[in-house]
């Protein structure tokens, strides 16, 4: 945007065009106006930066969700002035009490991060009172040594979890149960669903695993449990479609991304610093990432790759990097939520090679950081990344195609810039402002159904 200063909007306009959101020129100064237009037409980087800042400002201040919240605050103030007391006229004004049954942040993972974000954002909310009920409660001090013994710690922890479910669910209206697949489903969501029913509470199963189709085919009791849940919610249309194959109705509420942790910037010029923030698990195919990087490094000797995460295949990946002679690979380990944004900010390209996926928050984080995304396209990911609009996609397992897409971004900076802008706009769909009303609607539908 370019505008002149005019009365009485001069101060108003100046405030909105400050901080790089547009160009403001003196009133009735044709030359200054022409110079401003010329500056924008001749500098594509400046145009892109101003446009991105303006979009962020509009989304942060004038989106439907923001304006709805402001009107709600205004109405509350007016009602307060009139002596209206919340809850005095309608039973529905009472807060909905929700227990978020999910893994704790002691083991950083997608579900634990999403649960923590829900808990954080519901804090002091006018409509919902949320608490966390960990599926992995801390062991007593005398048994703390069991944390290092995988199977045994689960056997000992399960009775503690069941006791916590029985005692805590008595205090809430809704059990919001996070769910993965296979044996994890049997150990956590299944007993939570049963005890919620025993306690006469509403059970919402929030299913996150990209392995849903295989899980439901191999574990028919999971289909029965999901069908009997009061509501099933999934984070993507991909999982919604999978569930339909088994006759399970599911609503879609997207994952949340805390954009305040990430700083959007354009890479000018785009370098060859790559980052992957996926765990070392077979379905994330970190070996394909390393092989693609080795190919890239043959063309760009100073290319670098940072792998952020841990998992069971880490040692194999380290050995593969040594075997390929892939210099420039850094194993950064698990990054805490408050510093993960630094890894995206230092990188030029986000690279992902998963063979099975659903709605990875890591890609949304890359969107928010302006880090162009190069990824494989397992079935679930195509609902998040659109080829040549928000990222570049290739077939799972195709090392050469993955490497060539990275090289294409480096050779075509205009494409990288366009992808970064489009992706940033896409990540707005995953903010708390966009997601809150959907969760509130789900909870209210449950309460109305119970009534």
C-alpha positions as CSV (number, residue, x, y, z in Angstrom):
1,X,0.0,0.0,0.0
2,X,1.1,3.6,-0.8
3,X,-0.9,6.5,0.5
4,X,-0.5,10.3,1.1
5,X,-1.1,12.0,4.5
6,X,-4.5,13.7,4.6
7,X,-6.6,15.3,7.3
8,X,-8.2,14.0,9.5
9,X,-6.7,10.5,8.9
10,X,-3.1,11.5,9.0
11,X,-2.3,10.0,12.4
12,X,-4.6,7.1,11.9
13,X,-3.0,6.3,8.6
14,X,0.6,6.8,9.9
15,X,0.0,4.4,12.7
16,X,-1.1,1.7,10.3
17,X,1.7,2.2,7.8
18,X,4.4,2.3,10.3
19,X,6.6,-0.7,11.1
20,X,7.0,-1.6,7.4
21,X,3.4,-2.1,6.4
22,X,3.3,0.4,3.6
23,X,4.6,3.7,2.3
24,X,3.3,7.1,3.5
25,X,4.1,10.3,1.5
26,X,3.2,14.0,2.2
27,X,-0.3,15.2,1.1
28,X,-0.5,16.9,-2.3
29,X,3.0,15.9,-3.2
30,X,2.7,14.3,-6.7
31,X,6.4,13.7,-7.0
32,X,6.7,11.9,-3.7
33,X,3.7,9.8,-4.5
34,X,5.3,8.9,-7.9
35,X,8.6,8.1,-6.3
36,X,6.9,5.8,-3.8
37,X,5.1,3.9,-6.5
38,X,8.4,3.6,-8.5
39,X,10.2,2.3,-5.4
40,X,7.7,-0.4,-4.9
41,X,7.6,-1.4,-8.5
42,X,11.3,-1.7,-8.8
43,X,12.0,-3.6,-5.5
44,X,10.2,-7.0,-5.3
45,X,11.8,-7.8,-2.0
46,X,10.4,-4.6,-0.4
47,X,7.0,-5.3,-1.9
48,X,7.0,-8.8,-0.5
49,X,8.1,-7.7,3.0
50,X,5.5,-4.9,3.1
51,X,2.8,-7.2,1.9
52,X,3.7,-9.9,4.5
53,X,3.8,-7.3,7.3
54,X,0.4,-5.9,6.2
55,X,-1.2,-9.3,6.0
56,X,0.1,-10.2,9.5
57,X,-1.3,-6.9,10.9
58,X,-4.7,-7.4,9.2
59,X,-4.9,-11.0,10.5
60,X,-3.9,-10.1,14.0
61,X,-6.3,-7.2,14.3
62,X,-9.2,-7.5,11.9
63,X,-9.9,-11.2,11.4
64,X,-13.4,-12.5,12.0
65,X,-12.2,-14.3,15.2
66,X,-10.5,-11.2,16.6
67,X,-13.4,-9.0,15.9
68,X,-15.8,-11.6,17.4
69,X,-13.7,-11.6,20.6
70,X,-13.6,-7.8,20.8
71,X,-17.4,-7.6,20.4
72,X,-17.8,-10.3,23.1
73,X,-15.6,-8.3,25.4
74,X,-17.6,-5.2,24.6
75,X,-20.9,-7.0,25.3
76,X,-19.6,-8.3,28.6
77,X,-18.6,-4.8,29.7
78,X,-22.0,-3.4,28.8
79,X,-23.8,-6.3,30.6
80,X,-21.6,-5.7,33.6
81,X,-22.5,-2.0,33.7
82,X,-26.2,-3.0,33.7
83,X,-25.7,-5.3,36.7
84,X,-25.9,-8.5,34.8
85,X,-24.2,-11.4,36.6
86,X,-22.9,-14.3,34.5
87,X,-24.8,-17.5,35.1
88,X,-27.8,-15.7,36.7
89,X,-30.0,-15.9,33.6
90,X,-28.9,-19.1,31.8
91,X,-27.6,-22.5,32.9
92,X,-25.4,-22.6,29.7
93,X,-23.3,-19.7,31.0
94,X,-21.5,-22.1,33.4
95,X,-18.0,-23.1,32.4
96,X,-17.6,-26.5,30.7
97,X,-15.1,-28.5,32.8
98,X,-12.8,-30.5,30.6
99,X,-10.1,-33.0,31.5
100,X,-7.4,-33.3,28.8
101,X,-6.3,-36.9,28.9
102,X,-2.9,-36.9,27.1
103,X,0.8,-37.6,27.4
104,X,2.8,-35.2,29.6
105,X,5.6,-33.0,28.3
106,X,8.1,-35.1,30.1
107,X,8.4,-36.9,26.8
108,X,8.2,-34.2,24.0
109,X,5.9,-35.3,21.2
110,X,3.1,-34.1,18.9
111,X,0.3,-35.1,21.3
112,X,1.9,-33.8,24.4
113,X,2.7,-30.4,22.7
114,X,-0.9,-30.1,21.4
115,X,-2.3,-31.0,24.9
116,X,-0.1,-28.4,26.5
117,X,-1.2,-25.7,24.0
118,X,-4.8,-26.5,24.7
119,X,-4.3,-26.3,28.4
120,X,-2.4,-23.0,28.1
121,X,-4.9,-21.4,25.8
122,X,-8.0,-22.4,27.8
123,X,-6.4,-20.8,30.9
124,X,-8.7,-18.1,32.3
125,X,-11.1,-18.6,29.4
126,X,-14.7,-17.4,30.0
127,X,-16.3,-20.6,28.7
128,X,-14.0,-23.6,29.5
129,X,-12.1,-24.7,32.5
130,X,-9.5,-27.2,31.5
131,X,-7.1,-29.5,33.4
132,X,-4.5,-32.0,32.3
133,X,-4.8,-35.7,33.2
134,X,-1.5,-37.4,32.2
135,X,-1.6,-40.9,30.7
136,X,2.0,-41.2,32.0
137,X,1.8,-40.1,35.7
138,X,5.1,-39.7,37.5
139,X,6.2,-42.8,39.4
140,X,6.8,-42.6,43.2
141,X,10.3,-41.6,44.1
142,X,11.1,-45.2,45.3
143,X,10.2,-46.5,41.8
144,X,11.8,-43.7,39.7
145,X,14.5,-46.1,38.5
146,X,11.8,-47.9,36.5
147,X,11.7,-44.9,34.1
148,X,14.7,-46.5,32.3
149,X,13.0,-49.9,31.9
150,X,10.4,-49.4,29.0
151,X,8.0,-52.4,29.4
152,X,8.2,-52.6,33.2
153,X,7.5,-48.9,33.7
154,X,4.3,-49.2,31.6
155,X,3.1,-52.2,33.7
156,X,3.7,-50.3,37.0
157,X,2.3,-47.0,35.7
158,X,-1.0,-48.3,34.3
159,X,-2.7,-48.8,37.8
160,X,-1.7,-45.3,38.7
161,X,-3.2,-44.0,35.5
162,X,-6.4,-45.9,36.1
163,X,-6.8,-44.6,39.6
164,X,-6.2,-41.1,38.4
165,X,-8.9,-41.5,35.7
166,X,-11.4,-42.8,38.2
167,X,-10.8,-40.1,40.8
168,X,-10.3,-37.1,38.5
169,X,-13.1,-37.7,35.9
170,X,-15.6,-37.4,38.7
171,X,-14.9,-33.6,38.7
172,X,-15.4,-32.8,35.0
173,X,-18.1,-32.7,32.3
174,X,-16.0,-33.9,29.4
175,X,-13.0,-36.2,29.0
176,X,-11.0,-34.9,26.0
177,X,-9.0,-38.1,25.3
178,X,-5.9,-37.8,23.0
179,X,-5.4,-41.0,21.1
180,X,-2.6,-42.7,19.1
181,X,-2.8,-46.2,17.5
182,X,-2.1,-49.8,18.1
183,X,-1.2,-50.8,21.7
184,X,-1.0,-47.2,22.8
185,X,-4.8,-47.1,22.1
186,X,-5.4,-50.0,24.3
187,X,-3.3,-48.6,27.2
188,X,-4.6,-45.0,27.3
189,X,-7.8,-44.1,25.3
190,X,-9.6,-47.4,25.8
191,X,-9.6,-47.3,29.6
192,X,-10.3,-43.6,29.6
193,X,-13.4,-44.1,27.4
194,X,-14.5,-47.0,29.7
195,X,-14.0,-45.1,33.0
196,X,-15.7,-41.9,31.6
197,X,-18.7,-44.0,30.7
198,X,-18.6,-45.6,34.2
199,X,-18.5,-42.2,35.8
200,X,-21.4,-40.9,33.6
201,X,-19.1,-38.4,31.8
202,X,-18.9,-37.4,28.1
203,X,-16.0,-38.9,26.2
204,X,-14.4,-37.2,23.3
205,X,-11.6,-39.1,21.5
206,X,-9.2,-36.9,19.7
207,X,-7.4,-39.3,17.3
208,X,-4.0,-38.2,15.9
209,X,-2.2,-41.1,14.3
210,X,-1.5,-41.3,10.6
211,X,-1.5,-45.1,11.0
212,X,-5.3,-45.1,11.5
213,X,-6.2,-47.3,8.5
214,X,-3.8,-50.1,9.4
215,X,-4.7,-49.7,13.1
216,X,-8.5,-50.1,12.5
217,X,-8.0,-53.0,10.2
218,X,-5.9,-54.9,12.6
219,X,-7.7,-54.0,15.9
220,X,-11.4,-54.3,15.3
221,X,-12.1,-53.5,19.0
222,X,-10.8,-50.0,18.3
223,X,-13.5,-49.5,15.7
224,X,-16.2,-50.5,18.3
225,X,-14.7,-48.1,21.0
226,X,-14.6,-45.2,18.5
227,X,-18.2,-45.8,17.4
228,X,-19.4,-45.7,21.0
229,X,-17.5,-42.5,21.9
230,X,-19.7,-39.5,22.4
231,X,-17.7,-37.7,19.7
232,X,-14.6,-38.3,17.6
233,X,-12.4,-35.4,16.5
234,X,-9.4,-35.6,14.1
235,X,-7.0,-32.9,13.0
236,X,-7.3,-33.4,9.2
237,X,-9.7,-34.3,6.4
238,X,-7.4,-37.2,5.6
239,X,-8.2,-38.9,8.9
240,X,-11.9,-38.0,8.6
241,X,-12.0,-39.8,5.3
242,X,-10.2,-42.9,6.7
243,X,-12.7,-43.1,9.6
244,X,-15.6,-42.9,7.1
245,X,-14.2,-46.1,5.5
246,X,-15.0,-47.8,8.8
247,X,-18.3,-46.2,9.4
248,X,-17.0,-43.8,12.1
249,X,-18.2,-40.2,12.0
250,X,-15.5,-37.7,12.9
251,X,-15.3,-33.9,13.1
252,X,-12.2,-32.0,12.0
253,X,-10.5,-29.5,14.3
254,X,-7.0,-28.6,13.2
255,X,-3.8,-28.8,15.3
256,X,-2.7,-25.6,17.0
257,X,0.5,-23.7,16.3
258,X,1.8,-21.0,18.6
259,X,3.0,-18.5,16.0
260,X,4.4,-16.2,18.7
261,X,7.4,-18.6,18.8
262,X,8.3,-18.1,15.2
263,X,9.5,-15.1,13.2
264,X,8.6,-14.9,9.5
265,X,11.3,-13.7,7.2
266,X,12.1,-14.2,3.5
267,X,15.4,-15.8,2.6
268,X,17.2,-13.4,0.3
269,X,19.2,-15.0,-1.1
270,X,18.1,-18.6,-0.4
271,X,21.1,-20.6,0.9
272,X,21.6,-24.4,1.4
273,X,21.1,-24.7,5.1
274,X,18.5,-27.5,5.6
275,X,16.6,-28.4,8.7
276,X,14.4,-31.4,9.6
277,X,12.6,-31.5,12.9
278,X,11.0,-34.9,12.7
279,X,11.7,-37.7,15.2
280,X,14.0,-40.6,14.3
281,X,11.2,-43.1,13.5
282,X,10.9,-45.4,10.5
283,X,7.8,-43.7,9.1
284,X,9.6,-40.3,9.0
285,X,12.4,-41.8,6.8
286,X,15.2,-39.6,8.1
287,X,17.5,-41.9,6.0
288,X,16.0,-40.5,2.9
289,X,16.6,-37.0,4.1
290,X,20.3,-37.8,4.7
291,X,20.7,-39.5,1.3
292,X,19.1,-36.5,-0.4
293,X,21.4,-34.2,1.5
294,X,24.4,-36.2,0.3
295,X,23.3,-35.7,-3.3
296,X,22.7,-32.0,-2.7
297,X,26.2,-31.6,-1.1
298,X,27.8,-33.0,-4.3
299,X,26.5,-29.9,-6.1
300,X,26.8,-27.5,-3.2
301,X,29.8,-28.5,-1.1
302,X,29.1,-26.0,1.8
303,X,25.4,-27.3,2.2
304,X,24.5,-28.1,5.8
305,X,21.8,-30.2,7.4
306,X,20.5,-30.0,11.0
307,X,18.5,-32.9,12.3
308,X,16.4,-31.9,15.4
309,X,14.9,-34.8,17.3
310,X,15.5,-38.3,18.7
311,X,14.2,-41.7,18.3
312,X,14.9,-45.4,17.8
313,X,16.6,-45.1,14.4
314,X,19.0,-42.4,15.4
315,X,22.1,-44.7,15.6
316,X,21.3,-46.1,12.2
317,X,21.1,-42.6,10.7
318,X,24.4,-41.6,12.3
319,X,26.0,-44.7,10.7
320,X,24.4,-43.9,7.4
321,X,25.8,-40.3,7.4
322,X,29.3,-41.7,8.1
323,X,29.0,-44.3,5.4
324,X,27.9,-41.7,2.8
325,X,30.6,-39.3,3.9
326,X,27.9,-36.7,4.3
327,X,29.8,-33.9,6.1
328,X,27.8,-31.0,7.4
329,X,25.2,-33.1,9.2
330,X,24.4,-31.9,12.8
331,X,22.4,-34.0,15.2
332,X,20.9,-31.4,17.5
333,X,18.8,-33.7,19.7
334,X,15.3,-32.7,21.0
335,X,14.6,-29.0,21.1
336,X,12.4,-27.5,23.8
337,X,9.3,-25.6,22.6
338,X,10.7,-22.2,23.6
339,X,13.8,-22.6,21.3
340,X,12.5,-24.7,18.4
341,X,11.8,-21.5,16.4
342,X,15.6,-20.7,16.4
343,X,16.2,-23.8,14.3
344,X,13.7,-22.8,11.6
345,X,15.0,-19.2,11.6
346,X,18.6,-20.3,11.0
347,X,17.6,-22.6,8.1
348,X,16.9,-21.8,4.5
349,X,14.8,-24.9,3.6
350,X,12.7,-27.3,5.6
351,X,13.1,-30.9,4.3
352,X,10.8,-33.8,5.2
353,X,10.7,-37.4,3.8
354,X,7.9,-39.1,5.7
355,X,6.3,-42.2,4.3
356,X,3.3,-41.9,6.6
357,X,1.9,-38.7,8.0
358,X,-1.2,-36.8,9.1
359,X,-1.0,-33.2,10.1
360,X,2.6,-32.5,11.2
361,X,2.9,-29.4,13.3
362,X,6.6,-29.2,12.2
363,X,5.5,-28.2,8.7
364,X,3.1,-25.6,10.1
365,X,6.0,-24.2,12.1
366,X,8.1,-24.0,8.9
367,X,5.2,-22.2,7.3
368,X,5.1,-19.6,10.1
369,X,8.9,-19.1,9.9
370,X,9.0,-18.4,6.1
371,X,11.2,-21.5,5.7
372,X,10.2,-23.0,2.3
373,X,9.0,-26.6,2.6
374,X,10.3,-29.5,0.5
375,X,8.6,-32.8,1.3
376,X,7.5,-36.2,0.2
377,X,3.7,-36.6,-0.2
378,X,2.3,-39.4,1.8
379,X,-1.5,-39.5,1.6
380,X,-2.2,-37.4,4.7
381,X,0.3,-34.7,3.8
382,X,-1.4,-33.6,0.6
383,X,-4.2,-32.1,2.8
384,X,-1.6,-29.7,4.3
385,X,1.0,-29.0,1.6
386,X,-0.2,-28.0,-1.9
387,X,2.5,-28.7,-4.6
388,X,3.9,-25.5,-6.1
389,X,1.6,-23.3,-3.9
390,X,2.8,-23.9,-0.3
391,X,5.7,-26.3,-0.9
392,X,7.3,-28.7,-3.3
393,X,6.3,-32.4,-3.1
394,X,7.7,-35.7,-4.4
395,X,6.9,-39.3,-4.1
396,X,7.8,-41.0,-0.8
397,X,11.2,-42.8,-0.9
398,X,12.4,-40.9,-4.1
399,X,15.8,-39.6,-2.9
400,X,16.7,-37.9,-6.2
401,X,13.3,-36.1,-6.6
402,X,13.6,-34.8,-3.0
403,X,17.1,-33.5,-3.6
404,X,16.1,-31.9,-7.0
405,X,13.3,-30.0,-5.4
406,X,15.7,-28.5,-2.9
407,X,18.0,-27.5,-5.8
408,X,15.0,-26.1,-7.7
409,X,14.2,-23.7,-4.8
410,X,17.8,-22.6,-4.6
411,X,17.9,-21.9,-8.4
412,X,14.5,-20.3,-8.5
413,X,14.3,-17.7,-5.7
414,X,11.1,-16.2,-6.9
415,X,9.4,-19.6,-6.5
416,X,10.8,-19.9,-3.0
417,X,9.5,-16.5,-2.1
418,X,6.0,-17.2,-3.5
419,X,5.8,-20.5,-1.6
420,X,6.9,-18.9,1.6
421,X,4.2,-16.2,1.4
422,X,1.5,-18.7,0.5
423,X,2.5,-21.0,3.3
424,X,2.5,-18.2,5.8
425,X,-1.1,-17.4,4.9
426,X,-2.0,-21.1,5.2
427,X,-0.6,-21.3,8.8
428,X,-3.2,-18.7,9.9
429,X,-5.7,-21.6,9.9
430,X,-3.9,-23.2,12.8
431,X,-3.8,-20.3,15.3
432,X,-5.7,-20.4,18.6
433,X,-8.0,-17.7,17.3
434,X,-9.0,-19.9,14.4
435,X,-9.3,-23.1,16.4
436,X,-10.8,-22.0,19.7
437,X,-14.4,-21.5,18.4
438,X,-14.3,-25.0,16.8
439,X,-13.3,-26.7,20.1
440,X,-15.9,-24.7,22.0
441,X,-18.6,-25.7,19.5
442,X,-17.6,-29.4,19.9
443,X,-17.8,-29.1,23.7
444,X,-21.2,-27.3,23.6
445,X,-22.6,-29.9,21.1
446,X,-21.6,-32.6,23.6
447,X,-23.3,-30.8,26.5
448,X,-26.5,-30.1,24.5
449,X,-26.6,-33.8,23.5
450,X,-26.3,-34.9,27.1
451,X,-29.0,-32.5,28.1
